[in-house]
Amino acid sequence: MNDPEISPAERAATLRQRLQHHAHRYYVLDAPEIPDAEYDRLFQELQAIEAAHPELLTADSPTQRVLGQLLPGFAPVRHAVAMLSIRTETDTEASGALAFDARVRRELELAEDAPPVEYAAELKFDGLAINLRYDRGVLVQAATRGDGETGEDVTQNIRTVNKIPLRLIGCDAPVLEVRGEVYLRRDDFERMNERQRERGEKTFVNPRNAAAGAVRQLDPAIAAQRPLSFFAYGLGEVQGWPVPATHSATLDALASMGVPVCTDRTVALGAAGLVQFHRAMGAERDALPFDIDGVVYKVNSLALQQRLGFVTREPRWAVAHKYPAQEQVTRLERIEIQVGRTGKLTPVAKLVPVFVGGTTVSNATLHNLFELRRKGVRIGDPVIVRRAGDVIPEVVGRVVDRTVDRTVDAPAGTPGPRSPYVPNFRFPRACPVCGSAVLREKASIAHCCTGGLFCAAQRKQAILHFASRRAMDVEGLGDKRVDQLVDSGLVRTLPDLYTLGPDQLAGLDRMGDKSADKLVEGLARSRQTTLPRFLYALGLRHVGEATARDLARHFGMLDRVMDASEAQLLAVNDVGPVVAHSIRTFFDQPHNREVVAQLRAAGITWPEGEGAAAAHQPQPLAGKTLVLTGSLPHLSRDAAKALIEAAGGKVAGSVSKKTSFVVAGEEAGSKLDRARELGLTVLDEPGLRALLAAPAAD
Ligand code: IVH
């Protein structure tokens, strides 16, 4: 940057060009290529050069105007009162607050011993600025900031945001413009991206981009599917409404009219109050349900705000005080594969450690192979890492370097843009933890280890599931106990459970004689089980209780299930190709067969043929579909379901024309309404019992 070969004039020109490019990507296309912090750095470098060499300043320098362009497609809206931006204090330490307070006091010509200035301190939401225009209390227009003078009319899309009131409570002022930030909560953002991932579609880089995309989405129906949120932080044009004397009272007034105002705000006294707020919110930041990139301080008194006025486009009475950026650039060194508790294989980026979102990050998720390909990241690339809140850090993309043409080094025949070339990384075919085959199911984007019972990564999860109430029902074997047993090395595989005796257990923390005995007894009791329970307990992918029961019923004996071909499995009620393939793959793994053999050797038994015998029990509900709603007086939902299924019926989650009966208990909701609409038979608990006892209709 201080290369003596490059003159300040050349550097300034380069910076302007780069900033223009990135501003267009950011504001117009909503597709940034670099993190904000990187943009800010370039911007500040240009500002510094221009300050040192005023002769280099040009009228079109990005430092000289508020950026943003109109997108074709939305009608322009001229703001009655310009939408300004605020100065940013990039110093993330306490000194940023001190500097602002000192400036305000100087501008107000306050004596050193004058009392502290009162500030309104609030959060700096990371979304998109919106002006909401209310005409006699009714929302008539919503506009983006645009270039500050003219924005875009996005009324249709904003109307779909449930949190924004269409009518103000108790306000019929001729004109009241409310300004604030449209944003996406982190959980809504994660869900949205999860859905995109499941569909194999492009994910959004961060909540802010997703929110901006939704607001400027030309199809309001699509905008409506994005769960946007809103917080007000100020006013625009006002006619016929008595504006309170302070900013904090203004926000209180807006809140009482039904406008969302964030409660994480305060009135702070002097620099010390600001520093305290900055610190307190910094500590809260990760726990907040939405992203913030800093806090905002505003002189609370509107009269003082007026005295302070503006410098070009920024008020002297407000400042944004940042926190460490939640996105940073670093280098991707390696890609490792991590096996989750459920057997899912996740590519994890090993990064050159970087300080992001307040901590040092050296691992970040790449989610799955398809997303990795779509993002086009390769080992050695500079990449953007995001860490916000408690969410696992992720690589959101690579930094685009236009000097490298990726198409050149891809060999002929390289697949098109849906699966770009990732030449220096290969997804493993065997689980890196246990060596079992890796399977990716049709229509799924996740690769999974098939070593279920054998794989160390899945051990705890497998044991917990095995011991659970509806599986082997081992009393005294919960979360903490399983952690202890596995971490101490006492249990490596499921059969190890049945070798445990009081002596071994005695050494464990918080394991008194009583609980040791209870666990040993629980294990002993679980040895006597049923085939459906045992099959379910093995934890095969896609084999839930119902499928386990169907398998037991159909084949009657475990060995027949284990040896059934996919075609034979397909003959089982409700078993489709994905389930059949999963069962076959599971029993094809020698480890899994060995675990089954060891469990049987440990004394686990069931009445062989019992499952098949069940088929000959009366099936009064064969072919019937029932829906349960509300709570029944004497039957839990699980119990009712079990009874219905034992009688050959099915339990569905929603009411349709195909529903045979609806069983309604107390506080039955919309399902009951729907049943009545469709004219279905509605039963109470005695009605259900009568049906269960009845002989089959045919
Ligand atoms: S006040 C004249 N308060 O930050 C002051 N802005 O450059 C106008 N922002 O794009 C802004 N949280 O959308 C204000 N609590 C807050 C804010 C906030 C986020 C955004 C705003 C604007 C940018 C300011």
Residues whose N, C-alpha, C, O or C-beta is under 5 A from the ligand:
A	BS01	IVH	L84 S85 I86 E122 L123 K124 F125 L128 A129 E181 Y233 V296 P315
